[in-house]
């Protein structure tokens, strides 16, 4: 297995463990943020607005970040973005722990944190290929997804316990501290190669990545599917806290448990991918139908089935994202990898503002169960439409 072989590489192993620690903190903070907004406002629609603001910067900064990733050493760019997110989390923890936090602070934090994350994601995805190598990249995707989803499983559960015992601010503080190992490891990674110097007009260089996505038949199909699946079926940051508090009336611990159900399903998808090798369009479509069934299941008035359907949603989400990401990465030349992955990130995260607000709006005006029914039915139609024959995959670029 490529994933296990990568763990024998001391440098990649250190990077993976440090990244896992950081992701644990991120998921703890994500759980805390949803709970904090509901404590401050009691409104699913306002929570949707916070999540929307966190994803909005992807529309503004993803493409420039892709250009930077192809121009400059990715290690230095990651140190900047990861360090910036650490400072923001530390400041937010201070506001909460001193009792000064207000809803407006959460909105501002969400936008700034989202801006750094929008810059970080295409750079980090390109950096993974640089560190692991193209031949080992499918293993790196599986290994990183395993770590990401293990942290998704454990982080919210731990956050629920911390919130119940010490309050929301401690989860933000834990996230700030979790960046330290990754920053230390990045300082030890050799400086990567610089890309070709551009003409100073980033939008012209960004257009090359956009053209590749539009002209490559498989990549165009994959990115289009991710766009609609992300818009309608992956808004768990709004869906889960709203459903937990407003439909089921759960405590912080119960809410953390539901988030962990999403993580458990996502972890299962990562393990399946780790053992099954190359991605396939059929597995991507399986993920879409799993997302649909998960939302449709939340319409049922059986609270004991909610963890199962959320786990199914987590499985579907990661099945879509792993297969989509790897299909795109294996199709793109190294020279424009950062710019193409920026387009992918723009589509995946840029739909977040509208998707998060749409989910919160539906919850507010239709109620939780009917909102889930509408979202699940729409994703089902997307999956049925995507059953038409796929274009033949071209050979990977040299």
PAMAR-882433 format. One record per residue: residue in one letter; x, y, z of N, C-alpha, C in turn. Coordinates in pm, whole numbers, plus 50000, padded with zeros to 5 digits. Last residue first. Layout:
<sites>
AXYZXYZXYZ ...
</sites>
This chain:
<sites>
X502815138548143504175134848184504685144448288 X499375132848232500445140648171501795136448223 X497545102048188498085112448275499215119848207 X495315098047906496495093747981497005105048068 X491795105147957493055105847883494205101147969 X488905086048002489995092948071491245093347982 X485945093147819487105084447839488235092347902 X483095106647993484105107047887485275098047921 X480355086048109481475094948134482405095248015 X476805084548046478175079548025479245090148048 X474695094848327474965094048184476445090348163 X474415099248595474565085348553474835083948403 X473805125048665475225121848644475455107248604 X471085124948719471555131548597472985127448563 X471155112248968470495105648855470945111748722 X472465131949122473065118749102472465111548983 X470585152849110471935154849058472595141449029 X468435141049246468285144549104469645146749037 X469625139749500469245127449430469075130049281 X469805166549565471045159049542470755145949469 X467055171649600467795178549494469105171449461 X466435155549821465785153049693466525159649577 X468005167750021468275154049979467645150749844 X466785193250040468195192050002468495178049949 X464165185850122464375193750001465805192149951 X464705172150363464025165350252464265172750120 X465815192050522466645180550484466025173150366 X463525208050551464705213350483465615202050437 X461905191150701461495194450564462665200350485 X463405190750941463145178450866462755181350721 X463625218351030464775209851002464485197950913 X461685244250867461905234550973462965224550931 X461455264050683460715251550658460745241950776 X462935285650780461605288150724460785275550696 X465345276550887464615287150956463165287950910 X466225257750703465935253650840465045263750909 X466625274650483465605264150476465225259250615 X468725290450585467455296750545466335286350542 X470775271650620470225278750735468875284950705 X471125264350348470745254450448470135260950570 X471875289150237470675282350189470195272050290 X474275293850370473135302750395471835296250350 X475775272650268475565273950412474365282750442 X475705277949990475185265450044474885266250193 X476925303249972475535301549930474925288849990 X479505297050087478645307850136477175306050100 X480435273349936480095272850078479215284250125 X481385275449686479945273049698479485273349843 X484065277549738483355289549698481845287949698 X485025252149787484805261049900483965273149864 X484905240449524484555232849644484195241949761 X485725260949349484435254449330483975247649460 X488235267149455487235277749437485835271649425 X489515242649434489225248049567488155258949560 X489715241649151489005231049225488595236149364 X491315263849110489965263549052489115253149125 X493565254949246492895267049293491475267749238 X494355234149091493805230849223493145243049287 X495295249448876494145240448856493515236948991 X497425262848998496315270548943495085261848920 X499145242049079498595251249178497385258649126 X499775229948828499045222748931498395232249032 X501165236948606499985245148639499165238748752 X503295218848602503555233048578502395241948621 X502365192748622502955199148740503055214248724 X499145187148463500615188348458501135195948581 X496505165948585497025179448563498555179348555 X495405142048659495185146448521495905159348487 X495685137148922496385128048832496235132148686 X493995156849031495445157749051496215148948953 X491405147348958491925160048905493445160448915 X491275123149098491065123248954491615136048891 X491615133049360492645124749300492495124049148 X489245148249400490565154349415491625146249341 X487225128449360487305140149275488705146349279 X487785109849564487835105649424487945117549331 X487505126749791488755119349765488845115749617 X484855137349764486025146149765487325138749735 X483085115049763483085124849654484415132249649 X483785103050004483875095249880483905104549759 X483145123550179484555120550157484745111750035 X480295123250154481075135450132482525132150100 X479545096950224479305102150091480165114250059 X480335095650494480885086250396480735091650255 X478695115850599480145117150604480835107950504 X476185103850552476535116450488478035118950487 X476395081950721476265079650577476595092250499 X476405095950961477585088150923477565085150773 X473815105750950474935115250945476235108150910 X472395081750972472295089450848473395099950838 X473195073851233473455065251116473415073450988 X472265094951398473705092351385474055083651264 X469365091751351470095103651304471605101051296 X467935071351461468565068651331469435080351282 X466755081151688467825071351708468545067951577 X464685097651598465925103851645467065093851656 X462645097151348463235087051435464615092051478 X461035108351139460895112751279461455102551378 X462955116350843462195106650922462145110851069 X464705134050733463295137750731462455128550820 X467115121950731466885131350840465445136550841 X467095107650492466865100450617466575109750734 X467805126850307466435121850305466095114650435 X470545129150372469615140350395468165135750398 X471425103250297471645108450433470685119850464 X470805101350028470095092750121470245097750265 X472675120549925471235122149907470465114150011 X475115109249995474745122250048473235124550038 X474975086049838475025084849984474645098050051 X475075096949583473835090349625473815088249777 X477745106549590476615115749568475305109449617 X479225082849622479245093049726478085102749713 X478755070849378478285064149499478235074149615 X480165088549216478705088549210478095081449330 X482765080849289482335094649310480805095449311 X482785055049200482875057349344482475071649379 X482705059548925481615052448990481615054449140 X485175071648864483945079648862482785072848932 X487775061849091486925058748976485685067648981 X491235061649201489845066249207489085062449081 X493305033349290492995044849206491525048649215 X492855016549602493725021749497493185033649422 X491595005249818491085001949685491845008649572 X492455013150066492644999050031492224995749889 X491825039950082493205035950108493475021750061 X489065039950047489905045249940491355040849957 X488285029350293487945022250169488845026850056 X489225049750461489815036350469489515028350343 X487535070850386488985072250369489675058650372 X485045060550464485305063250323486795064350295 X485425059750743485185047550668485465049250521 X485615087050795486785078550818486635065350743 X482985094550744484065099850660485325091450673 X481665081750953481385077950814482475082550720 X482865095951163483005081451156482735076551014 X482065122551118483475118951109483685103951096 X479345120551171479785124651038481235120351017 X479635113951440479005104351350479365107651205 X480665137251544481545125651535480955114751448 X478385152651541479485156351452480455144651435 X477015138851745476485138751608477565142751507 X478665144651966478475130851923477955129951781 X478335172051991479655166851955479555152451906 X475635171352073476005177751946477365172751899 X475905159752323475165152852219475465158352081 X477375180252449477955166952437477245159052328 X475595201652444476865202752371477495189052350 X472275186152407473305193952478474555194652392 X469495188452172470605181652239471495191552313 X467075191652023467235197752155468365191652236 X466445183651765466555173251869466705178852009 X466155208851634465235197851608465245187751723 X468045226651737466715231651708465695220651680 X470435211851789469875220851891468415224251864 X470855194651565471065190051703470335198751803 X470365210551342469515198851366469635194251511 X472425229451374471035233651367470095222051398 X474775213851371474405221351492472945225851491 X474385201951099474455193951222474135202151348 X474195222950900473165212850918473195206351056 X476565237750904475285244250937474225233850974 X478445218650851478745228450954477505236450995 X477495204250635477305198450768477635208350881 X476865207050354476865218350448476655213550592 X476775191450127477935190150216477985200950323 X474745194149931474785182250015475905181250115 X474765217349770473495212249821473625201449928 X477405224649702476395234949723475185229549800 X478665200149658479095208649769478035219049803 X477305191549429477255183349550477655191549672 X477975211849247476585210449290476455201749416 X480845209049234480185222049254478775220149311 X481335182549171481695187449304480985200549334 X480495182948904479775174749001480075179249144 X482415199948791481005203548788480185195748889 X484715184848830484585197648899483125202348899 X484165162748659484385160948803484135173948879 X483975174748405482835167248461482965165848613 X486545185748378485365194348371484155187448434 X488105162648389488235172648494487015181848496 X487285150048151487075143448280487115153648393 X487965169547945486605164147963486335157848100 X489445200247961489725186247990488405179348024 X488545226447938488845219147815489105204347837 X488155236848193487055237348097487285228547977 X490675233048312489495226848370488365226248269 X492275249248144492535234848154491295227548207 X491195274648193491065268648060491295253648065 X492005278548459490575277848426490365271148292 X494785279648426494185269048506492715267348476 X494935302648272495445290148217494895278248294 X494025322948436493155318548326493645305448265 X496145328348603495035320748657494145315348546 X497675344448435498185331248471497065322448526 X495995366548429496325359648304496855345648332 X495935374448694494695369348635494945362348501 X498445384248756498065371148807496825365548738 X500835398248606499385399148593498795385548631 X503505393448606502995402648707501495404348703 X504245374048438504395387648386503845398048483 X506045349548640504975354348554505245368448507 X508575325448656508175339148686507105343648588 X507905291848742508245301648639507775315448683 X508655283649088508055281648957508515292148858 X511265270949294510405282149251509855278949114 X511305240649487511695248749371510735260349347 X511335242149854511035236249723511445245449610 X513455238950124512755248450040512555242449902 X512905210750338513745218450245512895227550157 X511375213650654511225208750517512115217150425 X511505226250896512535216250868512485211050726 X509295242450908510605249050911511735239350875 X507315223150924507485230450799508825237650793 X507555215751195507925206351090508165213550958 X506595239351321507945234351350508415224851239 X503995240651227504925251451195506375247151217 X503005217351345503085218251200504045229451158 X503115223051624503915212051566504065213251415 X501325246751637502755247451667503555235751609 X498595243651605499385247651488500895246651513 X497455238951852497655227351763498445230851637 X496995262951977498185255352016498485244051919 X494535269751854495715278351838496995270751870 X492875249151948493195250151806494435258651784 X492745255252219493355242552178493725242952031 X491335279352203492715279352252493445266652210 X488855269952118489615279152033491085279452074 X488205254852345488345248152215489115256852116 X487975274252540489075264652551489285257352419 X485605288152483486895294452457488055284852460 X483375273352571483715273552428485135278552403 X483915254452881483395265152798483975265252657 X484615232753039485365245253055484835256952972 X482785211153002483555212553126484115226553148 X481555214252753480725211052869481465213753000 X483795218552593482785229052606481935226852730 X485095193852621485745206052669484735217352688 X483185176752500483565174752640484175187452698 X483125187352241481905186752320482195185052468 X485775183252161485275196852179484015196952264 X485785155652137486615161752241486165176052267 X484025154051919483685147352045484485153352160 X485425168751721484145173651774483735167151906 X487855151351699487865165551736486545170551792 X487295125251606487705127351746487565141951790 X486415128351338485705119551430486005123051575 X488245145451228486835149251220486005140851317 X490505129951262490385142151341488945147351339 X489865110951073490035106751213489905118851304 X489895127150852488605122150899488685115551036 X492605133650824491585144150826490295139250889 X493785108150808494075117050919493025127850935 X492615099250567492455091450689492705100250812 X493535118650393492095117750419491815109650544 X496235112650395495795125550446494295125450476 X496125087050278496655088750412496195101950473 X495025092450025494345083050115494805085150259 X496975110349927495585114549938494835105650037 X499215093349928499205105250013497785110450033 X498485074449736498665070349876498635082049971 X498475091049508497235084649553497315079649697 X501335098849507500275108049544498945101349581 X503535085349429502985081649560501765090249599 X504135096549187503875082249191503215078049322 X504635123749250503455120149172503115105349186 X505585131249590505915126949455504655122149383 X505315142249844505155127749828505645122849693 X505855169549806506515162249914506455147249893 X504295176549584505725179649585506465171249688 X501755169149673502345162349557503845164449553 X501545187449886501475173049912502065165149796 X501545212149759502695208549842502715193549869 X498995212349648500145211649559501395207349635 X497545214349889497315203049799498475201349701 X498525238549991498775226050064498555213849975 X497575256849799499015255749824499315242249890 X494795254049821495475250149696496975248749711 X494585261850114494165248950058494835245549925 X495415288150184496165276450230495845263950150 X493605306450092494955306950038495705294050068 X491445298650246491295298750100492645299350032 X492435303350500492205289550459492045288450307 X492475331250503493725323850515493565309450468 X489695335450479490615341050381491955333650383 X488645323350707488335317750577489265322750468 X489575341150897490055327250902489805320450767 X488085363650818489555363950815490145349850815 X485395354450854485865359350724487395358950715 X485335346851124485025336951021485545341450885 X485885371251252486825360051263486595349951150 X483525385351188484825390051141485855378951144 X481585369051320481505371651176482855375951118 X482455370851584482445357751518482385359451366 X482045397851635483405392451640483485379151566 X479245399151621480045405851519481485401151517 X478525385951857478245379551728479075386051616 X481235389352094479925392852043479755386251906 X483245384752385482875380752250481435384852218 X484165389352640483955401052554483405397552416 X485005370352826483605374252822483285386052734 X487495360052817487335372252898485905377652893 X487185338852646487545335852785487415348152876 X486645352352403485645343652465485925341652613 X488995366752352487715373652360486665365152432 X490895345652346491005356352445489665363452463 X490055331552121490015324952252490075335352363 X490675350251925489275346851949489125340052085 X493465349651938492755362051969491275359252001 X493955323251855494395327751987493655340352029 X492995323551595492355314851693492715319051835 X494825341851478493395344851483492675336551589 X497255327851502497085340651569495595344251583 X496725305451337497025303651479496795316551557 X496455317151088495275310951149495495308551298 X499125325451048498045335151057496805329451122 X500465300951031500755310051141499675320451160 X499365291350792499145283950917499425292751038 X500255310850607498825308450628498555301350760 X503125310250638502355322650652500895319750684 X503725283650588504095289250718503305302150743 X502855281950323502145274650427502485279950566 X504805297250193503405301550188502585294650297 X507055281650239506955294950298505525300250299 X506395258550088506655257750232506485271250299 X506305266049823505035263449892505235262750044 X508045291649667508145279449748506905277549835 X506065305349389506945306449505507005293349583 X504355299549166505485308849154506525307149264 X502265283149223503075279449107504305288349092 X501145296449439501655282949460502535278349345 X500245320149318501355320649413501985306949432 X498085309349173499195315649102500425316249192 X496465301149387496995291249292498175296649212 X495825325649501496645316149577497235305549486 X494145337049304495465342849329496385333449407 X491965317649339492735318549214494075325549233 X491105322249610491575309149565492435310149440 X490065347149688491495344649704491985331449649 X487285349849645488165361249622489635357349611 X485975326749708485645333149581486645343949543 X486925322549962487355313449856487055319149719 X485615340650128486925344350075487455334849967 X483205325550199483175336150098484565339850044 X483395308550414483695303050283483775313850174 X482725324750625483985317250634484385311650499 X480245334250553481365343650556482705336450562 X478795310150588478905316250456480085326050450 X478945306950862479605297050776479785302650635 X477385329650930478775328250976479545318550888 X474935323150812475655335050768477115334550810 X474175300750959474445299350817475215311150762 X473685313651200474785304151191475155301951045 X471425327751127472645335351160473875326251161 X469705306151089470005314750976471265323051003 X469465295551343470135287551241470525296151121 X469865312751645469315313351509470135304851413 X470825319451896469725309851888469125308651749 X472955336851959471825341651880470615332451880 X474875325352129474775339952122473465344552057 X474535298152091474415303552226474195318652224 X475025296651817473695293351865473485298152009 X477745303851817476775312251747475355309351797 X478855282351966478955296052015477905305051950 X478425260351800477735260951929477735275151984 X480085266851584478655264851563477875266051692 X482575267951720482035279751654480535278451632 X483065242051811482845252751909482195264951845 X483505228651571482365224751656482035235951754 X485825242351492484635242551408483385238951488 X487615235751696487185249551681485915250551597 X487905208551642487425212851773486885227151764 X488965209951388487625204351404487055207451542 X491475221551446490535228351356489115223051374 X492705202551609492355215551663491325222851578 X493015182451416492255179851539491795193051599 X494725195151239493355192351197492455188951316 X497095195151387496465207751351495005205751312 X497565167551397497385175151521496665188351494 X497945162251124496845155951197496535163451326 X500285176251077499065180651011497845174851081 X502035160551227501825174551266500545179951203 X501865136551085501475136851226501205151251273 X502825144850832501465139450847500995140050992 X505455152850889504495162350834503065157650857 X506535128550974506495139951065505475150251020 X506245113650735505575109350857505465120850957 X507895127250561506465127550536505685123250660 X510365121850688509915135550668508405136150646 X510555093050692510565101050817510015115250799 X508585070050536509415081750503509415091150623 X506695052950616508085048950643509065059950608 X504365063550520504615064950664506025060550702 X504435055150255504705069150286505025071150434 X503635028650281505005031550237505385045950270 X500955031850345501865026550447503315029350409 X500035041850098499855049650220500815044950329 X500535021949911501305034249903501205042350032 X500834987950000500005000050000500865012550000 
</sites>
